[in-house]
Amino acid sequence: MLNLFIFIAVLLSLLYAVLILYYRDGWLRLPEYRADNTLTPITKVSILIPARNEEANIGPLLKDIMAQYYPPELMEVIVIDDHSTDRTADIASSFKGVTCISLSDFTEAKFLNAYKKKAIEIAIQQSNGELIITTDADCRMCQYWVRSIVRYYETYRHQLIASPVLFTTDARWFQTFQSIDFTAMQGITGALSATHSGTMCNGANLAYTRKAFNAVNGFNGIDDIASGDDMLLMHKIEQRFPRKTSYLKCKDAIVYTSPMPTLKTFLQQRTRWASKANTFEDKRITAVLAIVYLFNLLFPVLLIASFFNNQSISAFIFLWLLKTALEVSLLLPVSAFFHKKKELTYFALLQFIHIPYVLYAGLRGQTGTYEWKGRQVR
């Protein structure tokens, strides 16, 4: 039994090492895109913003969008109010050039499991842009955000473009931890795009053509899954248009959002993300998630075993250092691109949080419900 455990531990460690180094190489191979902002865009875009109880955030976001260096006649902005109980709809409606529609006007069902997908679907039906761009109500961006995405689209004509999303921080340790973790996800997203070995993206900064959305019948087939308005859709589009999905590694295309304020909301968010793991038709992602989960599971197993075998604590320390070194090797070039290298100062200590949260969210996401935006979601 001991020999079998050692074999499994060594195998998982090797697989994890290959995985992280593969991602690092992929990120380094992905070229940075610098848009030529002197060229006049010709693409009509529809910017869609699902929003629920976002009165504190919707105003600043819309100010950023209305200040975009993009021809107003080629840009429409639609806010979809998802049964808000605050002033979200009133604030959105006060902006000239912004259309605010109510999700409740288009749905008679008392309960949906995927409100966000339904909101986006309805907004697409109400819009007329060639390129759909989605973002979240709590995001911010620079004035070249739309232009950089469109310029990339007009150059390469990809059917789906995932762009970077980063967390803002105020140097508190919990925010820093979330920022590091999220930055690593951006690195992996870019690496998968560069190597054509998977599909990852974030709905807070996602663009796809109306043609592609219609060609895959939108969210049909995934519309009963609470999460997945981004990655599950991306997989459908990649299947229909091979190698026509990409990651835009461009600083002007970055969208910024705030990390979760509390441990509870953080775990709810990551549980929501993990909940779609068993729905991926792309089994490469499922295999990767299994490797990551099982590798992290080694640590509590070794910690428990150390009470009975002194050698287990040595193995625990070795794997801890190996995990830290591997992840830093990925994070260094990614954080350098995003100007976040200072956040890595206490990275090794933050593993005390990273390992438990991966195990908790992974398990919880497959076995139970979670709360999001004041709703119980299954």
Buried (B, 14 or more C-beta within 10 A) or exposed (E): EEEEBEEEBEEBBEBBBEBBEBBBBBBBEBEEBEBEEEEEBEBBBBBBBBBBBBBEBBBEBBEBBBEBBBBEEBBBBBBBBBBBEEBBBEBBBEBEEBBBBBBEEBBEEEEBBBBBBBBBBBBBEBBEBBBBBBBBBBBBBBEBBBBBBBBBBBEEEBBBBBBBBBBEBEEEEBBBBBBBBBBBBBBBBBBBBBBEBBBBBBBBBBBBBBEBBEBBEBBEEBBEBBBBBBBBBBBBBBEEBEEBBBBBBBBBBBBBBBBBEEEEEBBBBBBBBBBBBEBBEBEEBBBBBBBBBBBBBBBEBBEEBBEEEEEBBEBBEEBBEBBBEBBBBBBEBBBEBBEBBEBBEEBBEBBEBBBBBBBBBBBBBBEEEBEBBEBEBE
